[in-house]
């Protein structure tokens, strides 16, 4: 295509800087972007100083990475200095070449960068007011900022410090009282422990991060150290000349945690409901901390009580950024159309297993070698109105009752059908949701004795050749009450009657 002439359309600095500042970062996502840069620079230790400062917050982040030369620093502060098409190695967590600028200026009006490379110091400032008045220039600070981290940096051969000051209402740290500010710092700590848990926990390159002098602890979404966590089969999905790995986990039911504090901690930032679904990683850095990614067909899956125990890890290589449409804040990812059906099938299996754990309250029958598979009392099935439930006509107790000469099988079927049709599913679901799946109270002595008597009566309907341990397992496997005394009393009752 031929052109008669060209017209210069240099971006308006005041307008563009406002756009850069309005990309929607929160303090925690902005700081995570800066930590990405430190990791890409080979840092092994990163320190954050986040202070209220009598209502004028100041944030500094110091690392011991390789630092930047004068030229590299000016490129780092240039918008789009290293764009998304640049070839990056596996340790480079950058994406658009915007993070340092857009993340920092989303929180403050002035960001100062001081860096040391091979013993040489470089420093530049990005100031919103200066850019608005003079265009795209970055002054050299003289003298350097008075911050304890600067003195420490100057004593090192390499490293970088980034300082945010002159914060305004656009960021998330300005305008808070002291108590609210430090509650926000706790949220930042939790977010960083989640996003970088594979670096902090040793799954990737070992990294140390502290905030205000206290180490950040990793939060493992998959509870891999808990023996009650179910690890499903890992799969590799290939497309477009590359591949990624996916591995589902089903976490333990609340009953399998030793106390409420342990259970709440396992829920993670935002709680159990918010943290279900896919966890998308890029270079072992967490991008999406729990989402169903719009999967599930016409009626896309939402966060539900029954699926809250399902968490699915996806490990993406950095060469799939475009395919997965990673956004500039590295907080969203969208699966390519060609893999959505495969992801849906894998996730559906994880959701179903999570539903089973949730429904069984995490207990399941304790089986011995001679124990038969547990036979459910209730069976689920789908009809035009959705999921419905019916009593299992093949349950040994039902079969035994039908076989009695003085019982009318058709009459029993009619009775069971009325019971099935009248189950208050909506009420049960609402009650379960409101109780957060809490553990039912243990039965009192009278209730326990009554239940033992009823179970012993039902035992007479089972085949006479069935051993007592199997009878006990079969009778108890569908009950939410699993206290040891119930099992012991029932066993003694059946042994006495044998």
Protein Blocks (a to p, Z undefined) as FASTA:
>chain_A
ZZfbdcddddcfklmmmmmmmnopafklmmmmmmmmmmmnopabdcddddfkloiacddd
ddfbebjafklmmmmmpghklafkbccdfklmbfnopmmmmmmmmmmcbdcddddeehia
cdddddfklmmmnopaddddddddddfklmmmmmpmbdcddddehiafklmmeoiafklm
mmmmmmmmmmmmmmmmmmmnopaccddddeehiacddddfklmmbmkbccdddddddeeh
iacdddddddddfklpfbfklmmmmnoghijmlmgcjdddeehiafbgciehhpaijmdc
dddfklmmpccdddddfklmmmnopafkopaccddfklmmmmmmmmmmmmmmmmmmmmnn
onopaddfklccdddfbdcdddfkbccddddfkbmklmmmmmpmkbcfklmmmmmmmmmm
mocfklmmmmmmmnnopacddddfklmmmmmmmmmmmmmmpcfklcfklmmmmmmmmpmb
lcfklmmmmmmmmmmmZZ
